[in-house]
Every structure is written in structure tokens, then in C-alpha cells.
Amino acid sequence: MAGAASEMKAAIAVTRFGLGARPGEIETALADPERWLEDQIALSDGGSALSETTLTGQRMEALRRYQADQVQIQKSGQGAEQVSEQLRTLRRNIQSATAMDFIERARLATATPHGFRERWSLFWSNHFTVSAVKLSTALLCGPYEKEAIRPHMFGRFEDLLTAAIQHPAMLLYLDQTGSVGPGSPAAIRLRNRTRAAREAGLNENLAREVLELHTVGVDGGYLQKDVTEFARSLTGWTVGSAESPDRAGQFTFRPSTHEPGVRTIMGRRYAESGLDQGLGVLRDLSAHPATARRLCFKLAQHFVSETPPQDLVGRLTDAWIRSNGDLARLARTLIRSPAAWRSGAEKLKTPYEWLVSSYRAIDRQPTTYGQIAPTLTALGQRPFYPPSPEGWPDEAAYWAAPDAIIKRMAWAERFSAAVASRLEPVAIARSSLGARMSSLTAKTIARAESRSEALALLLMSPEFQRR
């Protein structure tokens, strides 16, 4: 009985906490599944980091050149059709960088031996969502994950929050770069010059999303006046321009657009201190009990169930508060909590998780963006395009519509037909599911009429669809 329990725990470690089993991976975790997971926390970034050859500053410079080239082409005096084709080519060239970032991330996910570490990274990237809805943010989605999320994902939450909020991708996505304090020197000069009666543009997007989504949540006790005051404290937070070569394409604080004055936010008073005023608000939001409760519930919901056990949420919350948001300690608490290991697989894989686990099962990687991007888009998870700042939904109902399941089945059949001729689906089923595979699924796969059909049945089985 102990042997069966150990085998089940190893299978859960790899398929629930990770991204799906590669051949031999469940056996690797069998000796001590908890230790196998905890060892991934201690890895340096070199253990699973993506290439850092394309960083934010380089992408921002590429965007600047793209915009300059656009102007030149439009002024060239060529015919409209020729200009349109040149602009389309220009745009395709710059969009290829985003495709490269995504396939690089997908290849890492399908090949890494550190699946828990990669899942943890994906969780926080989704929590601090940046979407490719703008060309500028499309170019920065990949660098954002490399620079803001991965280096801090097992550090202090305050540092992760600050890195995410200050990254140019987030500042551009939520329009923070255009936020100007109505009483700032820049706004006063503008009004004096234009005699405009209206206030300069204070943008509340970033402040609202930090409160509502990234920290305390809608039930965290803040009011609209807190959003406005927080937005005022964040004025001056922007991206350096080409006129400031030392900060070009990087976070910078511009005093001329900062709204001066003392702020009161959620009952706390913040003295006028320029950049430090906004940082002080982030520090207090990181330490707020509502942030701990909300994010610990979200973690338990992601890893275990849409209605996670209260004792698990309580243990995580206690660990967060006691450690002041130490995310490595939080990960260890999750791993060591018995409730996180219950055998029922309640979480339906998102399309990305499902495709990644399918490649992992046969020990292969996608080679091109075109191999996976159209399928993900058809399944409702277009690469780097979450539908809102809230990120991709974590509930089965969003991904389990009948049409979506039919599309999964069609992809499973095409994928299997392309790869199964030299594979042994029965062996793949055992290595990818381990003790989680039911006798019914095992029999169904064994009785399939072809290898292609057997592999497709595995990929569509309840055990493989869930984690």
C-alpha cells in the first residue's frame, strides 16, 4: 500500500505541480517527491532562465527605429499600394520578435526538467499580466518575464511587485507613461502656455489594477479616493526616452510630471518624497493582510482546486504573514501541505498547459511558432494575448465549452498522426500519467486500432486533460 501511495505522490508532483511528465520523470521524483520539488526552488536563474539576448532597451530602440521608418515610408511619395506593402513588411519584421519570444518560452516549458519552477513562473506572469494588445507591449512581453518575473519569483513579494510595476511593459500596457499630475510643474507649464482650463491627464489605470488585481483585491477595503490618491503618488513613473541615453527604454522617475503633496491611501499617510512616495504605497500593500489572503487563495486555487481546502489557504496565508511575503517559503509551505496532494485531479489544463504536456509526454519540442500559435489561438489562448489585466482565467468553465473540447480532439488527432508512427503509446501513457492512469484508460489505449489512435486517446483522456 505504501508503494502505491508513493507512486501516486510522485505522479502528482510531476503532473500537478509541474507541467506534465517527460519519459522517466515520475521515476526520478519517486524517491522523495517533496524534495524533488523543493530542489527546484533553490536553483539559480541559470537553471531555467530564457536567453537574455533581447532585452527591453534593445526592443525599445527597435520600436523607435520602426516608427522612424514608418514616417520615412509614408513621406516617400510612392504609390499607396507600395507604401502599404512596405509598412506590412515592416510590421511583420518587428512582430517576429514576439513570436521568437513565445516559441523560446514554449520550448523551455516542453523540455525543462524543472517543471514546478516553470509553472511557478507562469503563475506569477499571469498574475502580473501584460498583454500584446499594443505593438510596444507585444515587443516587451518576453523581456518582461525574463527581467521582472523570473529573477524575483522566489524572492520577496514586495520586490516582485515593484519589479513588475516598474517594468516598461507594465507602464506602457496600463498607460502610466501618459499620466501627469494636475499640479505638477509640467502641467502648470502646459496650462500657462495653452491657457487650457482642464487638468493635465491623470491616468488611474495602473493604480487601480495594483489595488484590484495585484494586491488587496476589490474586497481589500480601498475606495475610489484611494485609487485617485495612489495614481497621484505614481505620477512621474515612466519610461526613459532617447533624450536620456542612460535611461532610454528603462524605468525612470520624472519629477516634472509628479503630483506634489502629502497622500493618504487606505488610512495611511505618505509624505511628499517623489519616487519614494509610490514605493512606500507598494511596500504597505505588499504587507497588507488582504494581499496575503487573496494571493494565497489564488495560489491554492491554481494548484489544487477551484474551491481550495480552507486549511491549505490558511497555512499559506500564515506562512506569507510570518515571512513577510517570502515566496520561496510560500512555495515550500505549499509543497509540504497534505491538502495540496489530494489525489483527485480537479484542475483542467489550459490550452497552453495541455499542448506543453503533450510535447513533454513524447519528449519533443515545438520547433516553430507556427506549430503551436494557430492552435492556441483557436482554443482561445492566443500567445501573449490575455483578454484583460486580470490574465487568463483559471476556471474550467472558461476552457471546457463543447466547441473547445472538439477543437482539442481535432488537434490531438492531427498531432498523433504526425508523431505516433515510431512511438509506443502504451509506454507513453504509463510514463506520462504513472499511478494516475485509470484501468479504463489503460484498456482503451491498449485496444486502440493504431498507434495514432492510441496516442490521441491518451491526450484526450480525463487524466491527461486534468492535473
C-alpha positions, 0 to 999 in steps of 0.5 A: 500500500505504501508503494502505491501511495508513493507512486501516486505522490510522485505522479502528482508532483510531476503532473500537478505541480509541474507541467506534465511528465517527460519519459522517466520523470515520475521515476526520478521524483519517486524517491522523495517527491517533496524534495524533488520539488523543493530542489527546484526552488533553490536553483539559480536563474541559470537553471531555467532562465530564457536567453537574455539576448533581447532585452527591453532597451534593445526592443525599445530602440527597435520600436523607435527605429520602426516608427522612424521608418514608418514616417520615412515610408509614408513621406516617400511619395510612392504609390499607396499600394507600395507604401502599404506593402512596405509598412506590412513588411515592416510590421511583420519584421518587428512582430517576429520578435514576439513570436521568437519570444513565445516559441523560446518560452514554449520550448523551455516549458516542453523540455525543462526538467524543472517543471514546478519552477516553470509553472511557478513562473507562469503563475506569477506572469499571469498574475502580473499580466501584460498583454500584446494588445499594443505593438510596444507591449507585444515587443516587451512581453518576453523581456518582461518575464525574463527581467521582472518575473523570473529573477524575483519569483522566489524572492520577496513579494514586495520586490516582485511587485515593484519589479513588475510595476516598474517594468516598461511593459507594465507602464506602457500596457496600463498607460502610466507613461501618459499620466501627469499630475494636475499640479505638477510643474509640467502641467502648470507649464502646459496650462500657462502656455495653452491657457487650457482650463482642464487638468493635465491627464491623470491616468488611474489605470495602473493604480487601480489594477495594483489595488484590484488585481495585484494586491488587496483585491476589490474586497481589500477595503480601498475606495475610489479616493484611494485609487485617485490618491495612489495614481497621484503618488505614481505620477512621474513613473515612466519610461526613459526616452532617447533624450536620456541615453542612460535611461532610454527604454528603462524605468525612470522617475520624472519629477516634472510630471509628479503630483506634489503633496502629502497622500493618504491611501487606505488610512495611511499617510505618505509624505511628499518624497517623489519616487519614494512616495509610490514605493512606500504605497507598494511596500504597505500593500505588499504587507497588507493582510488582504494581499496575503489572503487573496494571493494565497487563495489564488495560489491554492486555487491554481494548484489544487482546486477551484474551491481550495481546502480552507486549511491549505489557504490558511497555512499559506496565508500564515506562512506569507504573514510570518515571512513577510511575503517570502515566496520561496517559503510560500512555495515550500509551505505549499509543497509540504501541505497534505491538502495540496496532494489530494489525489483527485485531479480537479484542475483542467489544463489550459490550452497552453498547459495541455499542448506543453504536456503533450510535447513533454509526454513524447519528449519533443519540442515545438520547433516553430511558432507556427506549430503551436500559435494557430492552435492556441489561438483557436482554443482561445489562448492566443500567445501573449494575448490575455483578454484583460489585466486580470490574465487568463482565467483559471476556471474550467468553465472558461476552457471546457465549452463543447466547441473547445473540447472538439477543437482539442480532439481535432488537434490531438488527432492531427498531432498523433498522426504526425508523431505516433508512427515510431512511438509506443503509446502504451509506454507513453501513457504509463510514463506520462500519467504513472499511478494516475492512469485509470484501468479504463484508460489503460484498456482503451489505449491498449485496444486502440486500432493504431498507434495514432489512435492510441496516442490521441486517446491518451491526450484526450483522456480525463487524466491527461486533460486534468492535473 
